[in-house]
Structure formats: structure tokens, C-alpha cells
């Protein structure tokens, strides 16, 4: 689980690397990202090799948000990971 500190006025990408989950030759086919109420999802998530990314903005001061990434791979495996956003 990864984490970052964020201010309400910032907009940036959250990226997760999935190499530890993927076997040789296995690829990420799909990614879905669940962003909790209070944080804004900016556009669709992207896949680049073994990395997935979602741009986010907004948030409320001192709140903590768990952004859930879920991937499906070329072998049919499904994995989830959480990226925690801590608001300043």
C-alpha cells in the first residue's frame, strides 16, 4: 500500500506498479479505480506496461482517502491494491 500527502488545490496522478504480481509475459488488460466521495477522479485510469495511473483532485483538509485500484491480467488473475491520500 502506497501513500501520499495532498493539498485540496492540487491535481496529480496516482500511479501503482504491479510487477510483483505479474508473471513473465503476463500483462494488465483492464484497470478500474474507485475514488471515495470527497476526492475527484479526473478522467479515466491509464495502463502503461506494469503501471496504472489515475489523476485525482479535490479533497477536504485533514481527511484520509483510500483509492482502490483493481486490475485484471492476461491470465485472468484479479488483483487489488490501495493508495492512501492524506489531506493536509
C-alpha positions, 0 to 999 in steps of 0.5 A: 500500500502506497501513500501520499500527502495532498493539498485540496488545490492540487491535481496529480496522478496516482500511479501503482506498479504491479510487477510483483504480481505479474508473471513473465509475459503476463500483462494488465488488460483492464484497470478500474479505480474507485475514488471515495466521495470527497476526492475527484477522479479526473478522467479515466485510469491509464495502463502503461506496461506494469503501471496504472495511473489515475489523476485525482483532485479535490479533497477536504483538509485533514481527511484520509482517502483510500483509492482502490485500484483493481486490475485484471491480467492476461491470465485472468488473475484479479488483483487489488491494491490501495493508495492512501491520500492524506489531506493536509 
